[in-house]
Amino acid sequence: MIPLQVNYQNQKAKQLQKQNKMGSIKTSGKKKRLIKKGKSTRWAPFWAVPKVFGIGRKIHPSRITSKKRNWKRNKIKD
């Protein structure tokens, strides 16, 4: 039997992972910049592929995005 305290902490950790919360050590300004950069590197929406390339083309939505940044490859200025 798992104690209630441990079970509650595990549930809280899983909820934070689902919400993509950042660690509390970073400053609020840095968090805002990272969130903004994370939004700019998303794939294009699914409906943009047939709109740009035509209905018959099967292309991955990441080809349409103009900014491709990776957390490990390209750093942002703090």
Buried (B, 14 or more C-beta within 10 A) or exposed (E): EEEEEEEEEEEEEEEEEEEEEEEEEEEEEEBEBBEEBEEEBEBBEEEBBEEEEEEEEEBEBEEBBEEEEEEEEEEEEE
